[in-house]
Amino acid sequence: MSRRLLITHALPYANGPLHMGHMLGYIQSDIWARAQRMMGNEVVFVSADDAHGTPIMLAAEKAGTTPEAFIEEIRRSHEADFADFHFSHDQYHTTHSPENRELATLIYTRLRDGGYIAKRTIQQLYDPQKEMFLPDRYIKGTCPRCEAPDQYGDNCEHCGATYAPTELIEPYSVVSGATPVLRDSEHYFFELSKFETLLNDWFAGRFTGGQPVAHAGVLAKLREWLEGGLKDWDISRDEPYFGFPIPDAPGKYFYVWLDAPIGYFASLKAWCRRSGRQIEEFLAPGSEAEMHHFIGKDIINFHGLFWPATLHGADFRVPTALHVNGFLTVNGAKMSKSRGTFILARTYLDAGLDPEYLRYYFASMLDDTPVDVDLDLKAFEERVNSHLIGKWVNIASRTAGFLHSHFQGRLADDFATQERALWQRLIELYGEVPPLYAQGDFAEVCRRFVQMADITNAHIAARAPWQLTKDAARHDELHQVCSFAIAAFRLLSGLLKPILPATVAKAESFLAAPIVDFDDARAALHGHVIAAFEPLLGRIDPKRIEAMIEASKSSLGTPSATSAGATDKAAKQHRHPTGNSTPAASEAPAIVSIDDFARLDLRVGRVIACEAVEGSDKLLRFELDAGALGRRQIFSGIRAAYAEPEKLVGRNVVFIANLAPRKMRFGVSEGMILSAGEGGSDLHLLAVDEGAKPGDPVR
C-alpha cells in the first residue's frame, strides 16, 4: 500500500552560503526522498530558508540594504546550490512569506486560546546606544569563572563555563561597544511543562503505531531532558527585530524558533496551492500521512520537545520520525578556513568536482544512527575512483563494445546456466536494498553495491570476453557474459539511482530503458537493444581537490553575512543545522609593537604530571617544572586533543609565566600553555628543541 510522506530537512539560516557541513544532512534527506519515490510512495519534499532574527537584521544593516533584499539574495544562492547538487525538492520556500505569517499566527492563537501561553516579566541587558535588547551572543565581557577576556554572554570558550550574561565582568555590546544596562521586559512563554504526558506518549510510539520516532540514542537523550524537568520556552523578542509581530502585542515579535519550523508547513502550503491539494491531508491529527524531519543532532531538543508539543497544542498532528545525522569533520578535524577545509558547496562545484561524487561518499558513511562523518579527502578520491568508476562504470565500458561489434547491441534472449545462477545471487542481494533505504542505512546499501559489482566484475574477468572474441565457436559465451554484465549494470544503476540521479539518467539513455522503480531494475532486458556506450563519470583528479582547498583558503579574509557580530543561540544553531559548529574566521588581529610582545614572559616548562579534570570535559591539569620559577599548576582546555594525557609527562612545553593567576572551581591556574590549531581536537602543543631546560625564557 502506497504511503503519503511529508519530508523536510533542517532550514539553512539565511545569513550565508551553504557549506559541506550543511550538505551532509541535506543530501541524506534527498536520497531518502528519492528512494521513497522509487518504492512507489507519494512524497512531498519541502524546505525553506530560515530568514528571521536579530543577526539577519544587523547583517543587512551593515551591508547597507534591507533585510528583505538581503535574505532574497541568500535564498537565490541556496536554491542554485541545491539545484546543482541535484536536489529533488517539490517546494523550496522562505520563512519570510505570507504562508508562514498566516500559519505562525494561527498556531500562536490556538496555543494562546488553549491556555498554553504565559506572560512574564524578565530582566535583559539592553544596549542604550543601539536602543535594543541584546541576545546572549551579542554581549561579551570577561568570564566570571576564569577571567578570560572577550567571552560571549552564555559560555566561556576558554574554560567551558556556562553562565547568565548578567554575570559577565565588564560586559559590552558587540553591536555598539556600549555598556549594556538591565531593563525589564514582558516576554511570552510557551508552557512546555504542560506537555510531559504528550511527549512520553510520543516517545513511546503511541502516535506512530508503535514505531520508534527516533534512534534509541536520540530518544534516550530526549527522555533525559524530560526527566530533568521541562522548562517553558521564551517565544518572543522585543523590537527592533526582523520577523513577524505577535498579534495583539505591540512591539513584540515571534522569536525565530517559533516561526522557523512552521516554515516546513509554509513551504507545504505553497506547494498545495500550486498542486490543488489541501494542507489538511498532511497535517490534520487523524491524517494517514507521515511527517519525517531530517535534522542535525545539535537541534534534537527543539524538534523532539518544543516542536511536537507546539503542534499538539495547536491541534496539528505530531511528527512521525526524526532522522538525525551527526557532525561533519574534514580530514579528521573540524572544518578550518586556515587549512582550507571550511569548504563551501559552491567552492566544491567551482573546482570541477561532480556533485554526485559527494553524494556517494556521504551515502557510503551514513546509516540510521546519528553518527559523525569525516570527509577524508584522500579516502573520498579513492572511494569514488574505485567504487563508481573502477567497479560500476567499468562493467559497462568493458562489455558494451563487444555487444555492438558482434551482436548489433542486442542482449541475449536468456541467460545460460552459469549466468542464471549468478543473476539469482545478485537479485537476492538486491532484494534487501529497498528496506535498507527505508531504514536510512545507506552505508549498507553501498556495501551491497560493492559486493554485487565485485561478483559481476569477477565473472567478466573469469570469462575474459576479449579472449572469447578470438574464437567464433565461443560467440554464444561472449553474448552471455556481456548480456549478463549489462543486466547487472542496470540492476546496480537501479540501486544507485537515489544517490546518483543525474549519472543514472545518463546510464538509462545508454541502456535505452528507463528505471521506473526498484522493481523495474530487476528486469534482465532479454533481447533488448542498447545504445552505444559513452563515458558516464571520470576519475577524480587530485589537482581539483587541491584547487578546492586553495580556493577555500583564499576566502579566509572574506567577510561573511554574519560579520556584523556574534549570533544569538538560535542563529548559532541555524547556521550549522547539520551539527557542524565550525565558526567563521576571526578578523585579523591588530598590529602590536615589540614592546607589547616583550611584556609576555614566555618560559619552557617540563610536564611532571598531567591528568584529566574530573567534572570537566575540556580541561587537563598540568603540573610543570619551571626551573627557578618553581612548580606551576596550569589548567588547559585541550582535553579533546589528548586522549592519553599521561603520555605528555616528560615533555617540554611553552607557557606564559606572568599571566595573573586565575581561581577556577578546580583550583588555581598559574599561567597558560601555548598550542596551535583551531580548537577542540585540533590543538597541538608547541615543541621545544632538545637542550632547552625548564625555566628557560622563550625569546
N, C-alpha and C positions, 0 to 999 in steps of 0.2 A: 504494500500500500504506500502510495506517494506521501511524503511528509512536506509540510509547508514550513520553511525556515527563514527567520529574520536573522541575518548575520551582520555583526558590526565589528570594527576594530577601534582601538583607542583613538581619540581625536588628537591630531597633531596641533600643538599650540601655534597660533598664527603670529609668531614672533621671529621666525627664521626658517631656513631651508631644512629639508629632510636629510638625515644622515643615516649611517649604517645601523646605529642603534635603533632608530625608528623602524627601519626596513625589516628587521628580524621578525617582530610580531606581525607587522602588516603583511609580509609575504606569507607567513603561516596562515593568516586568515584567508587570503586569496586562494591558496592551494586547497584549503578545506572547502571553501565555497565552490570551486570548480569541481572538486571530487564529488560533492553532494549533487551537483547538477548531472554529472555522469552516472550517478546512481538512480537518476530519474526523479529526484526530489525537486520541488519548487523552491527556488532560492531567491530571496531579495537581499542583496549585499549592499549595505549603505555605510557611509561615514560622513564626516564633515570636519571643517576647520573649527577649532575652539578659539573664538575670536574676541572674547571679552576679558576685562580685568585691568587693574592698575598698570601692569607692565606694558600692555598694548597702548594705553593712553599716553604714558610717558615716552615710549619709544616713538610714537607718531609725532608727539610734540617736538622731540629732539630732531626728528627727520624733517620738520617743517611742513608737515602735512596733516590731514585729518585722520582720525582712527579708521574711518570707513575706507579711505583711499589706501591707507597702509595695509589693512587686512586683505583688501581685494588683490593687491599685488602679490602678497604672500600666497593667497589661495590659488592664483593662476600658476605660480611656480610649483606648488604642491600637486595640482592636477596634472601638470606636464610631467612631473616625476612619476606619478602613479601610472600615467598612460605609457610612458617609455619603459616602465618595468612590467608592463602587460597585466595591469590590474583589471579586474572584471567588475568593478563597482556598477551596480544598477543606478545608483544615485550618489553623487558627492556634493555636499552642501556646505553651509556655514551656519554657525550658531547665531550669527547676527542676521537673522532672517525673520520675515513676518510669521512663518510657520512656528519658529521657535518661541517667539514672543507670545503668540497665541497659546501654545501648549504650556509654556512656563507659567503663564498667568492662570490657566485652567488648573494645573496641578497645585499651584500655591493656594488658590482659593478653595479647592477641595480639601487640602490639608488644614487650612485655617478654619473652614466651616466644620471640619471633623474634630476640631479641638486638639490639633497636633502642633500648633504654632504658639509660642510664648514670647512675650516681650520682656527684656531685662536690660537694666542699665549697667554698662560696663565702663571701665576706665581704659582708655587707649592713649598712646603717645601721639601727639599732634604737632605737625610742622607749622609754626606760626608764620613763617615766611611764605611757604607754599600754600598755606591755608587748607591743609588736608590731613586726615588721619593717615598714619603710616602703617602699612603691613609690617610684620616682624622682619622680613628680609630687606626692608628699606631703612632699617635702623642699624647702625653699627656703633661699637664702643669697645671698651676694654673688658675682657672676660672677667666676671666676678669670682671665678674659681682659680684660674691660673694666671690672670692678669695679662694675657696675651692681647696686644692691641688689635684694632680693626677687625673685630669679630661680629658676626651677624647677631640679630636680636633674638634668635631662637636657639642657637647652638654654637659652640666654640669648635672651630676646625683644628685647633691646636691640641686641646686636651680632651675633646669629645664631650664636654659637659653640655647639658641642656638646661634652659632657664627661661624665665619670662624677660621680655625686653626691658621691663622696668628695673631689672636687676643689673643691667649693664652699668659699668663705671664710665662716666663722661660720655653718655650717648650722643650721637649726632645723626641728623637726617642725611641719608645717602642722596636724596634728591636735591637739597639746597645747602647742606652743611650746617644748617641751623640747629640749635639745641632744642630737642622736642620737649613739649610740656604735656602733663597728664590732663585729659579732659574727659568728662562724662559723655557717653553716647548711648542712646537707646538702640539695642540690636534685636533682631528677630531670630528665634531659635526653633529648629525642628526638633521635637521631643522624641528623639530616637529611643530613649529609655522606655517608651511605652510599647515597643515592638519586640521585646525579648521572646515572647511566645511565638510570634510570627517567624522570627529568624531561626529559632530552634526547629520549627516545623519545616522551614525551607531547607535548612542544612540536612534534615533527615530525609529529604526527598518526597515529602508529602504533597508537593505540588507538581512533581515530575514522575509520578508512577513508581516511586522508589528508586529512580535513577539518581546517582550522586550529582550534585550541582557543581562540583569541582573536585580536583585531585585531593586525595586523602590528606596530603601535607598542607594544602591550602585550607581545607576545612578545619584541620587541627588548629591552625593559626587563628582562623576566624572565631572558633569556639573559645580559644584562649582570651581573645579580646572581649568576647561576650561575657565570659565568666568573670573577667576583671571589672565588669561594670560598664554599661553603655553611657556615654556622655552625649548630651544634646549638642546638635550641630548648629553653629552660627551660620545663618544663610543670608545675612545682609551686610552691606557696606554703605558708608556714607558718601555723599557727593563731595568732590568731583570723582566720577567713576564712569568708565566706559562699559555699559551694559544696559539691562532693561530695568526700568523703575518698578518698584513694588507697588501694586495697586493700593490706593488709599493710604500711602505712607510717603508724604512729600520729603524729598531729599534722600530717600533710601533706595538702594538698588539690590537686585539679586546678586549674591556672591557667585562667582564663576562656577563654583562646584555645584550650585543648584541648576543653572540653566545649561551647563556643558553637556551632561549626559542626556538631557532632554533633546539635545541636538541629534541623537540617534533617531528619535521619533520625528523630529522636524524633517530630517532627510527622508524618512519613510513617507511622511505626509506629502512631500513634494513629489516623490515617485508615484504615490497613489493618485495624485491629481493628474499626472501625465498619463497614467495607465488606466484610469477609470475604475480604480479599486477603492475600497473603503478601509480606512486605517483600523477600524474595529476588528477586521478579520484577523489582525495580528496582535492587538493589544487588549481586547476585552478579556475579563477574568476567565470566562469559560472557553476562550479560543483554543482550538486544537493546534494552532500554530506554535512553533518553538522559537525562543529568543536566545541566541548564542552570542556572548560577548568575548572577544579576544582582547586581552589586556596584559600589561606587564605586571610583574609581581610587586612592584612598588605601589600600585594603586588598588590592591585587592581589598584593603579595609573599606575603601569608598564603595566599590562595586559589590562587596559582599555584606555590607552592613547598611549604610545610608541609602543606597540605591534601591534594593528590594523593599526596604521599609517605606521609602517615599512612594514607590509605585503602589504598594498595597494600601497605604493610607489614602491615596488619591483614586482608588478603585480601578487600577490597571493590573494586568497580570504581572507576575514576578518573572525574572529571567529563568530560563531552562538550565543554562550552564554557563560557567565562567571557564574559559580556556586560557590558562596563564602561562606566559613564557618568562624565562629568566633574563638575566643581564647579558650584554654583549661585551666581550673584550676583543682586542685585536692583537695578534701575536703574543698572547698570554698576559696582556696588561690592559688597563683601562685606556680608552681612546685618548690620544695625546696629539695636540697640534705640533708640539716641538718635534715629535718623531714622525709626523706626517700620517698618523693613524686615526686622526679625527677626520674621517672620510665622509664627505657629503655624497648623497646619491647622485647628484649631477656631476661631481668630480669623477666618480666611478665611470659614468657613461661617457664623459668627455675624453677619458683615457682610451676609449675604443674597446672597452670590455663589454661583452654581451651581457645584458641583464639576466639572462637565463642561466648563466654560469653561477651567479649569486643565488638565484632561486634554488638551483640544485644543491649547492653547498649547504645552504641553510636547511633545506629539507633533509639532507643526509644526517643532520645533527639534532633534529627536533623529534621529540616524542610527546606523550601525553603528560609528562611531568614538567614542572617549572624549572627546567634545567638551564644553567648558564651555558652560553655558547661562545666559543672562541673562534674568531675569524683568523685562523693561522694562514697567512697569505701564501706560504710555500705549500702547505697541505691543500689549500684552495686550488692552486695551479695544478698540482699533481693529481688531485681527485678528479677535477674536470677533464684534464687531458686523458687520464686513464679510463674513467668510467664512461664518459659521454662520447669521446672520440675513439679511444682505443678499444672499447668494448661494444658500444651500441652502434654508432655510425659505421664502424668498421665492418659490421655484419653485412650491411647493405652494399658498402663500397667494394667488398671482396667478391660479391656474388652476382650483383645486378648485371654487370657487363657480360658475364657468361650467358645469362638468360637472353639478353638481346642479341648477342653474336651467334647463338646456336639455336634459340627457340623463339625468336621474334618477340621476346619479352613476356611470353606466356608461361604461367606456372603449370606444374604437373597437375593432372586430373585427380590424383590421390597420392597419399603417402605410401611408400613401401614399408615393410615390417619394422625396420630399424628406426626410420623417421617417425613412424606412427607411435612407437613406444616413447621416443624422446618427446614428441609433441604432447603426449599424455602427461609426462612428467612436468613439462612447462605449464600445462593447464592446471595441474594440481597446485603448483607453487603460486600461480597467478590467482587462484581461487580465493586466497586469503587477502589479496590486495584491497578490494573494496572495504571489508571490515577494518583493516588496518588504517586506511584513510579515515574511516568514520570515527575511530577512536583517537585519531590525531597522531598515530605512531608512524610518522613519515620516515624516520630513520630505518625502521624495519622494512618499509616499502622499498627503500633504496637498497637495503641488503638483499631483498628478494630480486630486485632488478639485476644486481651484480651477479647473483647466483645463476639466474636464468641466462644472462648474457654469457657467462663463462661456460655453461653447458652447451650453448649454441656455438660459440667460437671453438670449443674443444672438438665438436663434431666436424666443423668446417676444416679445422687443422688436420684431423684424423683422416678425413676423406680426400683432402687436397684436390679441390676441383681444378686447379691449374694443371695438375697432372692428368686428371681424367679427360681433359680436352684433347690430349695427345692420342687417345685410343678411341676410335669411332665405336668400337664394340661396347664401350662403357658410358655412352652418352645418356642412357637412361639413369645411370647412377649420378651423372653430372646434373641431370634435370632434377632428380630427387633432392640432392643435397642443397642445391641453390634455391629450389622452391621452399624447402623446409626453412632455410635461412631467412628468406623474405617473409614467410609466415611468422617466424619467431620475431623478426624485426618489427612487424606490425603489432604483435602482441605486446612487445616491450614499449612500443610507441603509445599504445593504449594505457599502459601502466604509467608512463611519464607525462601524459597529456595534462594533468592538473598542475604539474611542476613546470613543464616546458611548453606552454601553449603555442607560442609562435614557431618554435622549431618543429614541433609535431605537426603543425599546419603545413610546413614545407614537406615533411615526410608523407603526409596524406596526399599531397599533389603528386609526389613521386609514385606512391602506391596506387594512385588513381582510385582510391577508395577511402572516403572519409570515415573516421572512427566516431560513431554516433554516441556510444556509451561504453561502459566497461564490458558488457556482454558482447557487443558488436565486435570488439577487438579479438574475440576468440575465434572468429571465422578464419579458416585457413586459406580462403580465396582460391580453391582448386580451379584450375582452368582460366583464372583471371589474367588479364594483360596489364602489365605495369608500364609506367613511363620511364624514360631514360633517367638514370641517377645523376643528380648534381650534388656537390658538397653541401652538407647541412650546417656544419659547425667547423671552425678551425681551432687548432690548439692555441692555448693562451701563450702569448709572447710575454716572457717575464719583463721585457722592457716596458710593456704597457703598465704593469703593476708598479714598476719603478717610477714611471711618469706620474701615476696617480699619487704615489707617496710624495713626490716632489711638489706636485701641484697642491697637495694638502698642506705641506709645509709653507708654501708661498702665501697661503691665506692666513698665516699666523697673525699678522697685524691688521687684518681686515675687520672693521667693526661689525658686530652683529646687530640684529634688530633689537637686542636687549641691552645694548651698551649704555642705555640711559641710566642703568644702575642695577642693583640686585633685584631679585624677584621674590614675591611672597611665596608661601609654601605651595599654593596651588599651581602657580606658574612654574615653579621649580619642578613639580611632578609632571605637569603637562608638557614641558619642554622635552622630556625624555620618557614618554608614556610606555616605552618598552622596557624601561628599567635601567637604561644606561645613563648614569647621572654624571657623566663627564662634563666638567664645567668649561665654559668658553675661556679662551686665552686671556690672561690678565693684561692690563695695559703695561706698556714698557715702564720699568722702574725709573725714577728720577735720577739724574746725574748727581754723583756725590764727589766730594773732594778727597784728597789723600788724608786730610785731617780727620774726615768722617771715618774713613777706614781705620785710621790709627787708634781710634777710640775703642775698637774691639780688641780685647785680649784673647787671641786665639792660641790654644795650647794643645799639645799632644797628651792624650790620656790612655793608659793601658787598662783594658777591661779586666777586672779581677772578680766580678760577679755580674751575672745578667739573668733576669728571670721575668716571666710574665706577671703582670699585676692582677691579683685576684679582684674581681669586681669591675674590671675594665677590659673591653675587647680591643683596645687600641694601644695601650701603654706597655712598655718594657721598663723595668727598673735596672739601671746600670749603677755599678759601683766602680769608680775609676781610681787608679793610682795616678795622681797628678804631680808626682815628684815632690819638689819643695813646697808645693801648694797643699800637700796632704792628700787625703782621700775626698772624693766628691760623689754624692748621690745625685743622679740625674734621671728624671722620668722622660722617656722619649716615645712619641706616638708612632712607632714603626713596627708594631707587633705583626701587622698583616704581611710585612716583607720578610720576617724572620721567624719561621715556624719553630725552629730549634734554637732558642736564644742562648742556651748553654754553650753552643759551639762558637759564640763570639768571645768567650773568655780567652784572654791572652792576646787579643787583637789590639792594635793601636788605633785610636780614633782621634778626630779633631773636635774640640768643643770650645764654646765661648766661656771663658773663665770669669769675666767681670759682669755677667748678667745678674741683675738683682735676684736673690733667692725668691722662689715662689712657693707659698704654702698651699699644698693641694690636700685633698682628703686622704691621699695615700701616704703623705709625708712631704718633706721639703725638697724641692728640686733646685740644685745648686749649679745651674748652667744649662747649656743647650748643645746637644751633639749635632754636628752637621751631617747632612746626607743630600744626595742628588736624586732627582726624579720628580714625577708628577704627584706623588702621594699614594696612599693605600699600599697595595702590594708592589707598586713601582717606586721603591725607595732603596737607595744603595749607600751604605756608609762610605765615607771617603777613605781611601787607602793611604797609608803612611809608609814611605820607603824604610827599608831596614837600616838601622843605625840611629834612628830618632829615639830619644829617650822620653819617658814620662815627664811631663812638665815643660818640655822644650817649647819655646814660643814659635808660632807659625807666622812667617813674615811675607 
